[in-house]
Amino acid sequence: MSKKVVKLPDIPGAGEELEDYIAALFQASGHFVEKQIVESDPADLLELDIFVTDYTPDKAMQRLIEVKGGKWGFTDLFKVVGWMQYLDLQHGAFFITRWEDRKSAPRKMEPLGLDVVCFDDFTTAPQLFEEKGFGSFVEPRLIGLWRHSYGVERKFVKVINGLARAGAGGAIAAKTYHRQINNGTFFARAPEESLAMLYEAYGDHPKLTLGYAHEIDGGDFDPHSESTESPSYQAMLRDGKHPELQACMYFEHRARLAILKAAVDYALAHPDGPPELMSEDGKSFFFQGLTYHALPRTFHDGMEWLREQPNFRRYATFWQQFLWGWGGFYLEDREGQEFEWMAEYSGIPADEIPTALEAFDRFFPIPNGWFTTPGWTDIHLLKMVPLTFQGIGAHQRRIQYNLVDNVSALKPSAPYTIGDLAKRINCTVDFLL
C-alpha cells in the first residue's frame, strides 16, 4: 500500500475547509446532511451552506446551518433568520471562529431559534458541539473520515464543472443533473413534488456514466446508450481511472439517495398512506394525490415495503452513511461486527441492517440485484459506487479495526481482500493529492 498520506489541518481554514468540518460534526453525530444548496431566481441568489435533518426524534427535526470563518455581524445573523422564515424552519445555527466583540449574539438570537456558536478552540469543538445539544459522537474519529469524504465530493464537482466549461457534452449534462439533484428538488413545496422532479431527472439520465464513457472513447455522448462496451468505462471500474466518470457514478447514486430520502419524508408526512385522488365530495382532485399516483410503479412498490419497516425513518441517514462513509460495502466474513457498527451510527438495530440494505433493490430493481462480490474477496459491494468512495470505506475499516499502519493485520478469510482494500485506499489518496 502507498505510503502517501492525506493530512487534514487540525484547524480548518475559512471557507470550504470550515464548512466541511462543521458538516462532518453533524454527519458523525447521526444527521442527514445536505450541503451547498443554491436557489437562483435568477435576479437574486440564495446560498445555504449546510442543511441537516435529525430523524431520531418522533418528528424529523430540520436545521439550517451557516458558517462564517471571517468577519461577521448582526446583519449576517438576521439574514439567516430570514432564510429560516422563508423555509418555515424553527431551528438554525450560526458557527463562527471569533466573537468580533459580539458575545451578546447568542442571547439575542436564541428567542428567534438561531444558535450562535463560536469555535475559537478546535481542540474542544466536538465537546462544545455536544454540550450545545446538537448531537453526540459514537466514534469521534469519524469526524476526520467525513472531512475526507467531503473532499472527494467537492473535487468530483470541480472536475465536472471544469470539463463542462471546456465543452464536454457528458460533463455539461452531469453538471445540470447535479444541480437538479442538489438544488432544484430541495426547494420543492412538498415531498411528492420533489419526487416528481427527481424521477424526471432520473429518467433523463438513465446511463449518464456510460454515455459519457462513450464520449471519452471518441463517440457521441448518449445518456440512453444501450451499448455496454467501453474501454474507458471498464478502466474506471477496474482501476479508478477517469475521475469524471467516477463523478457521474456518484451523481447517479446521489439521485437514488435523494429519492429514498424523499420517500422517507413522504411516509412521515402521510403516515396513513397517500391521499386519495378525489375529495370526499367527489368533486375535486387533490393535487398531492395526483402527483403521488403519477410516480412509477417501482416507487409505489418500494413505498409499500418501506412503510412496513419499523425504523424506516432512519433509512435515508443509514444509506448516506453506507454510501459515502462505509464505501458502499461490508466485509462478509465480519458481517456481524460491521452490522453492529452500522447499527450504532445509524440507530437501526443490527438485526434490521440486512433489511435496510434491500432499499435499492426495492425502489430501483435491476437484474441480479444491486449487491455483488467481485472475485475472491470478502468485500460485498453495492454496484456503481465510485472506487474513490470505496477507498473512504476501506479507510473506515482502518479506523474500526484499529489498523494504524495498514490493513494487512486484518487477516481476512478471502485471499484478495487485503489487496482490494489497499487498492481502494491508494485510489482515494491519489485522487485527493
C-alpha positions as CSV (number, residue, x, y, z in Angstrom):
1,M,0.0,0.0,0.0
2,S,1.2,3.5,-0.8
3,K,3.0,5.5,2.0
4,K,1.4,8.7,0.8
5,V,-0.9,10.3,3.3
6,V,-3.7,12.9,3.0
7,K,-3.4,15.1,6.1
8,L,-6.2,17.3,7.5
9,P,-5.4,20.5,9.2
10,D,-6.2,20.5,12.9
11,I,-7.6,24.0,12.5
12,P,-9.6,24.1,9.3
13,G,-9.2,27.2,7.1
14,A,-12.0,29.6,6.4
15,G,-14.4,28.7,3.6
16,E,-14.7,25.2,2.3
17,E,-12.5,23.6,4.9
18,L,-14.6,25.1,7.7
19,E,-17.9,24.2,6.1
20,D,-16.7,20.6,5.7
21,Y,-15.6,20.5,9.3
22,I,-19.0,21.7,10.6
23,A,-20.8,19.4,8.3
24,A,-18.6,16.5,9.4
25,L,-19.7,17.1,13.0
26,F,-23.3,16.8,12.1
27,Q,-22.7,13.7,9.9
28,A,-20.6,11.9,12.5
29,S,-23.4,12.6,15.1
30,G,-26.0,10.8,13.0
31,H,-27.7,13.6,10.9
32,F,-28.6,13.5,7.3
33,V,-26.5,16.3,5.7
34,E,-27.1,18.4,2.6
35,K,-24.5,21.0,1.5
36,Q,-24.0,24.0,-0.8
37,I,-27.7,24.4,-1.8
38,V,-28.3,27.2,-4.2
39,E,-31.5,28.8,-5.4
40,S,-31.3,31.3,-8.3
41,D,-34.4,33.5,-9.0
42,P,-32.3,34.5,-11.3
43,A,-32.1,38.1,-10.1
44,D,-31.3,37.0,-6.5
45,L,-29.3,34.2,-5.2
46,L,-29.9,32.1,-2.1
47,E,-27.0,30.1,-0.9
48,L,-27.3,27.7,2.0
49,D,-24.1,26.3,3.5
50,I,-25.5,23.2,5.3
51,F,-28.9,21.8,5.9
52,V,-29.3,18.9,8.4
53,T,-32.2,16.6,9.3
54,D,-32.3,14.6,12.6
55,Y,-34.6,11.6,12.0
56,T,-34.2,10.2,15.6
57,P,-37.0,12.2,17.3
58,D,-40.6,11.4,16.9
59,K,-40.7,14.2,14.4
60,A,-37.9,14.8,12.0
61,M,-36.1,18.0,13.1
62,Q,-34.5,20.2,10.4
63,R,-31.8,22.8,11.0
64,L,-30.3,25.4,8.7
65,I,-26.5,25.9,9.3
66,E,-24.5,29.0,8.3
67,V,-20.7,29.0,8.7
68,K,-18.5,32.2,8.9
69,G,-14.7,31.9,9.1
70,G,-14.1,35.6,8.7
71,K,-15.8,38.8,9.8
72,W,-19.5,38.8,10.6
73,G,-22.2,41.0,12.2
74,F,-25.8,41.0,13.2
75,T,-26.8,41.6,9.6
76,D,-25.5,38.1,8.8
77,L,-27.5,36.7,11.7
78,F,-30.7,38.3,10.7
79,K,-30.2,37.2,7.1
80,V,-30.1,33.6,8.4
81,V,-33.3,34.2,10.5
82,G,-34.9,35.5,7.3
83,W,-33.9,32.3,5.4
84,M,-35.4,30.3,8.3
85,Q,-38.7,32.1,7.9
86,Y,-38.6,31.6,4.1
87,L,-38.0,27.9,4.6
88,D,-40.5,27.6,7.5
89,L,-37.8,26.4,9.9
90,Q,-37.8,26.7,13.7
91,H,-34.1,25.8,14.2
92,G,-30.9,27.3,12.8
93,A,-27.2,27.6,13.8
94,F,-24.5,30.1,13.0
95,F,-20.9,28.9,13.5
96,I,-18.1,31.3,13.8
97,T,-14.4,31.2,14.8
98,R,-14.2,34.5,16.7
99,W,-16.6,36.7,18.6
100,E,-15.9,40.1,16.9
101,D,-16.9,41.8,20.2
102,R,-20.4,40.4,19.8
103,K,-20.7,37.9,22.7
104,S,-24.3,39.1,23.3
105,A,-25.3,37.4,20.0
106,P,-26.3,34.0,21.5
107,R,-28.6,35.7,24.0
108,K,-30.2,38.0,21.4
109,M,-30.7,35.3,18.7
110,E,-31.9,32.4,20.9
111,P,-35.5,33.6,21.0
112,L,-35.5,33.6,17.2
113,G,-34.4,29.9,17.1
114,L,-30.9,30.7,16.0
115,D,-27.9,29.2,18.0
116,V,-24.7,31.2,17.7
117,V,-21.6,29.0,18.4
118,C,-18.0,30.1,18.4
119,F,-15.2,27.6,17.8
120,D,-12.2,29.6,18.8
121,D,-10.5,26.5,20.1
122,F,-10.8,23.5,17.8
123,T,-9.4,21.1,20.3
124,T,-12.6,21.4,22.3
125,A,-15.0,21.9,19.3
126,P,-16.5,18.4,19.4
127,Q,-17.1,18.7,23.1
128,L,-18.8,22.1,22.7
129,F,-20.9,20.7,19.9
130,E,-22.2,18.0,22.2
131,E,-22.7,20.5,25.1
132,K,-24.9,22.7,22.8
133,G,-27.2,19.7,22.3
134,F,-26.6,19.2,18.5
135,G,-25.7,15.6,18.9
136,S,-23.1,13.1,20.3
137,F,-20.4,11.0,18.7
138,V,-20.2,7.2,18.9
139,E,-16.8,7.4,17.3
140,P,-15.1,10.8,17.3
141,R,-12.5,9.7,14.8
142,L,-15.3,9.6,12.1
143,I,-15.2,13.4,12.1
144,G,-12.0,13.2,10.1
145,L,-13.3,10.5,7.9
146,W,-16.2,12.6,6.8
147,R,-14.0,15.6,6.1
148,H,-12.1,13.3,3.7
149,S,-15.4,12.2,2.2
150,Y,-16.5,15.8,1.6
151,G,-13.1,16.4,0.0
152,V,-13.8,13.7,-2.6
153,E,-17.3,15.1,-3.2
154,R,-16.0,18.7,-3.7
155,K,-13.3,17.5,-6.1
156,F,-15.7,15.4,-8.1
157,V,-17.9,18.5,-8.6
158,K,-14.9,20.7,-9.5
159,V,-13.7,18.1,-12.1
160,I,-17.2,18.1,-13.8
161,N,-17.6,21.9,-13.7
162,G,-14.1,22.3,-15.2
163,L,-14.8,19.9,-18.1
164,A,-18.3,21.4,-18.6
165,R,-16.6,24.8,-19.1
166,A,-14.4,23.1,-21.7
167,G,-17.4,21.9,-23.6
168,A,-17.6,18.2,-22.9
169,G,-21.1,17.0,-23.5
170,G,-21.1,14.4,-20.8
171,A,-19.8,17.0,-18.2
172,I,-22.4,19.6,-19.2
173,A,-25.2,17.0,-18.7
174,A,-23.6,15.8,-15.4
175,K,-23.4,19.4,-14.1
176,T,-27.0,20.0,-14.9
177,Y,-28.0,16.7,-13.3
178,H,-26.1,17.5,-10.1
179,R,-27.8,20.9,-9.8
180,Q,-31.2,19.3,-10.2
181,I,-30.5,16.8,-7.5
182,N,-28.7,19.1,-5.1
183,N,-30.6,22.3,-5.6
184,G,-33.8,22.1,-7.6
185,T,-35.6,19.4,-5.6
186,F,-34.6,20.9,-2.2
187,F,-36.9,23.9,-2.7
188,A,-39.9,21.8,-3.8
189,R,-43.1,22.6,-1.9
190,A,-43.8,19.1,-0.8
191,P,-42.1,15.6,-0.9
192,E,-44.3,14.4,-3.8
193,E,-43.3,17.4,-5.9
194,S,-39.6,16.7,-5.1
195,L,-40.2,13.1,-6.1
196,A,-41.7,14.0,-9.4
197,M,-38.7,16.3,-10.2
198,L,-36.2,13.6,-9.1
199,Y,-37.8,10.9,-11.3
200,E,-37.9,13.2,-14.2
201,A,-34.2,14.0,-13.9
202,Y,-33.5,10.3,-13.2
203,G,-35.4,9.3,-16.4
204,D,-33.5,11.8,-18.5
205,H,-30.1,10.4,-17.5
206,P,-30.5,6.6,-17.2
207,K,-27.0,5.9,-18.4
208,L,-25.2,9.1,-17.6
209,T,-21.8,7.5,-16.7
210,L,-21.8,5.0,-19.6
211,G,-22.9,7.7,-22.1
212,Y,-20.1,9.9,-21.0
213,A,-17.6,7.0,-21.3
214,H,-18.6,6.6,-25.0
215,E,-17.8,10.2,-25.5
216,I,-14.3,9.8,-23.9
217,D,-13.8,6.7,-26.1
218,G,-14.3,9.0,-29.1
219,G,-18.0,8.7,-29.8
220,D,-21.0,10.9,-29.0
221,F,-22.4,11.4,-25.5
222,D,-25.7,9.5,-25.2
223,P,-27.2,9.0,-21.7
224,H,-29.6,6.5,-23.2
225,S,-27.0,4.3,-24.8
226,E,-27.7,0.6,-24.9
227,S,-24.1,-0.4,-25.6
228,T,-22.1,-1.6,-22.6
229,E,-18.8,-1.9,-24.4
230,S,-16.4,0.9,-23.4
231,P,-12.7,0.8,-22.6
232,S,-13.0,4.0,-20.5
233,Y,-15.9,2.6,-18.5
234,Q,-14.0,-0.6,-17.7
235,A,-10.8,1.2,-16.8
236,M,-12.9,3.3,-14.4
237,L,-14.5,0.3,-12.7
238,R,-11.3,-1.7,-12.6
239,D,-8.6,0.9,-11.7
240,G,-10.5,4.0,-10.7
241,K,-9.4,5.9,-13.9
242,H,-11.3,8.8,-15.3
243,P,-12.4,10.8,-12.3
244,E,-15.1,12.5,-14.4
245,L,-16.8,9.1,-14.8
246,Q,-16.5,8.3,-11.1
247,A,-18.1,11.7,-10.5
248,C,-21.0,10.7,-12.8
249,M,-21.5,7.5,-10.9
250,Y,-21.5,9.5,-7.7
251,F,-24.3,11.8,-9.1
252,E,-26.3,8.7,-10.2
253,H,-26.2,7.3,-6.6
254,R,-26.9,10.8,-5.2
255,A,-30.1,10.8,-7.2
256,R,-31.2,7.4,-5.8
257,L,-30.4,8.6,-2.3
258,A,-32.4,11.7,-2.9
259,I,-35.4,9.6,-4.0
260,L,-35.1,7.4,-0.9
261,K,-34.9,10.4,1.4
262,A,-38.0,11.9,-0.3
263,A,-39.7,8.6,0.2
264,V,-38.9,8.6,3.9
265,D,-40.2,12.2,4.2
266,Y,-43.3,11.4,2.3
267,A,-44.1,8.4,4.5
268,L,-43.6,10.6,7.6
269,A,-45.8,13.3,6.2
270,H,-48.5,10.8,5.3
271,P,-48.4,8.1,8.0
272,D,-51.8,6.7,6.9
273,G,-50.9,6.4,3.3
274,P,-51.1,8.7,0.2
275,P,-54.1,11.0,-0.2
276,E,-56.9,9.9,-2.4
277,L,-57.2,11.3,-5.9
278,M,-60.7,12.7,-5.1
279,S,-62.0,14.7,-2.2
280,E,-64.7,13.3,0.0
281,D,-67.4,15.0,-2.0
282,G,-66.0,13.5,-5.2
283,K,-66.0,16.9,-7.0
284,S,-62.3,18.0,-6.9
285,F,-58.9,16.5,-7.4
286,F,-56.2,16.6,-4.8
287,F,-53.0,17.8,-6.4
288,Q,-50.9,15.9,-3.9
289,G,-52.6,12.7,-4.6
290,L,-52.5,13.1,-8.3
291,T,-48.7,13.8,-8.2
292,Y,-48.1,10.8,-6.0
293,H,-50.1,8.4,-8.1
294,A,-48.3,9.5,-11.2
295,L,-45.0,8.2,-9.9
296,P,-43.6,4.9,-11.2
297,R,-44.9,1.6,-10.1
298,T,-41.5,0.7,-8.7
299,F,-41.8,3.6,-6.4
300,H,-45.2,2.6,-5.2
301,D,-43.9,-1.0,-4.5
302,G,-41.0,0.5,-2.7
303,M,-43.2,2.7,-0.5
304,E,-45.4,-0.3,0.4
305,W,-42.3,-2.1,1.6
306,L,-40.8,0.9,3.3
307,R,-43.9,1.6,5.4
308,E,-43.7,-2.0,6.8
309,Q,-40.2,-1.4,8.3
310,P,-40.3,-0.3,12.0
311,N,-37.3,2.0,11.6
312,F,-37.8,3.3,8.1
313,R,-37.4,6.9,9.3
314,R,-33.7,6.3,9.7
315,Y,-33.1,4.7,6.3
316,A,-32.0,7.8,4.4
317,T,-29.4,8.6,7.1
318,F,-28.2,5.0,7.1
319,W,-27.8,5.0,3.3
320,Q,-25.9,8.2,3.3
321,Q,-23.5,6.7,5.8
322,F,-23.3,3.5,3.9
323,L,-22.5,5.1,0.5
324,W,-20.1,7.8,1.5
325,G,-18.7,6.6,4.8
326,W,-18.7,2.8,4.6
327,G,-17.8,2.9,0.9
328,G,-21.0,1.1,-0.2
329,F,-19.7,-2.3,1.0
330,Y,-19.3,-4.6,4.0
331,L,-16.9,-7.4,4.7
332,E,-18.8,-10.7,4.5
333,D,-16.5,-12.6,6.9
334,R,-17.1,-9.9,9.5
335,E,-20.7,-9.2,8.7
336,G,-21.9,-9.4,12.3
337,Q,-19.4,-6.9,13.7
338,E,-19.9,-4.5,10.8
339,F,-23.6,-4.6,11.1
340,E,-23.2,-3.8,14.8
341,W,-21.2,-0.7,14.0
342,M,-23.6,0.4,11.3
343,A,-26.4,0.0,13.9
344,E,-24.5,2.2,16.4
345,Y,-24.1,5.0,13.9
346,S,-27.5,4.9,12.2
347,G,-29.8,4.0,15.1
348,I,-31.2,1.0,13.2
349,P,-31.0,-2.3,15.2
350,A,-28.3,-4.6,13.9
351,D,-30.8,-7.4,13.0
352,E,-32.6,-4.9,10.8
353,I,-29.5,-3.8,8.8
354,P,-29.9,-6.6,6.2
355,T,-33.4,-5.4,5.6
356,A,-32.3,-1.7,5.3
357,L,-29.8,-2.9,2.7
358,E,-32.7,-4.0,0.5
359,A,-33.8,-0.5,-0.2
360,F,-32.1,0.0,-3.6
361,D,-33.5,-3.4,-4.8
362,R,-36.9,-2.4,-3.6
363,F,-37.0,1.1,-5.2
364,F,-34.7,0.6,-8.2
365,P,-34.8,-3.1,-9.1
366,I,-32.2,-4.3,-11.6
367,P,-31.4,-7.8,-12.9
368,N,-29.4,-9.9,-10.3
369,G,-29.8,-7.2,-7.7
370,W,-27.6,-4.3,-6.5
371,F,-25.0,-6.2,-4.5
372,T,-22.1,-8.3,-5.8
373,T,-18.9,-9.9,-4.5
374,P,-16.2,-9.0,-7.1
375,G,-14.0,-12.1,-7.1
376,W,-12.1,-13.9,-4.2
377,T,-12.7,-11.2,-1.7
378,D,-14.7,-10.5,1.4
379,I,-15.9,-7.2,0.0
380,H,-19.7,-7.4,-0.7
381,L,-20.3,-4.3,-2.7
382,L,-23.1,-2.2,-4.0
383,K,-22.7,-1.8,-7.7
384,M,-21.6,1.5,-9.2
385,V,-20.1,3.0,-6.1
386,P,-17.0,5.1,-7.3
387,L,-13.7,3.4,-6.4
388,T,-12.6,6.6,-4.7
389,F,-15.6,6.4,-2.2
390,Q,-14.8,2.7,-1.7
391,G,-11.4,4.0,-0.6
392,I,-13.2,6.1,2.1
393,G,-14.9,2.9,3.2
394,A,-11.6,1.0,3.3
395,H,-10.2,3.8,5.4
396,Q,-13.2,3.4,7.7
397,R,-12.1,-0.2,8.3
398,R,-8.7,1.1,9.4
399,I,-10.4,3.2,12.0
400,Q,-12.9,0.5,13.1
401,Y,-10.4,-2.3,13.4
402,N,-7.6,-0.1,14.7
403,L,-5.3,-0.9,11.8
404,V,-2.9,2.1,12.3
405,D,-0.3,1.4,9.7
406,N,-2.0,-0.7,7.1
407,V,-4.8,-3.2,6.5
408,S,-2.7,-6.4,6.4
409,A,-3.3,-7.1,10.1
410,L,-7.0,-7.7,9.3
411,K,-6.4,-11.4,8.5
412,P,-9.5,-11.9,6.2
413,S,-10.9,-15.2,5.0
414,A,-10.6,-14.5,1.2
415,P,-7.2,-14.2,-0.4
416,Y,-7.6,-10.9,-2.3
417,T,-9.3,-8.8,0.5
418,I,-6.2,-7.1,1.7
419,G,-5.1,-6.2,-1.8
420,D,-8.6,-4.9,-2.7
421,L,-8.8,-2.7,0.4
422,A,-5.3,-1.3,-0.2
423,K,-6.0,-0.6,-3.9
424,R,-9.1,1.4,-2.9
425,I,-7.2,3.4,-0.3
426,N,-4.5,4.2,-2.8
427,C,-7.1,5.3,-5.3
428,T,-8.6,7.8,-2.9
429,V,-5.2,9.1,-1.7
430,D,-4.0,9.6,-5.3
431,F,-7.2,11.4,-6.2
432,L,-7.1,13.8,-3.2
433,L,-3.4,14.5,-3.6
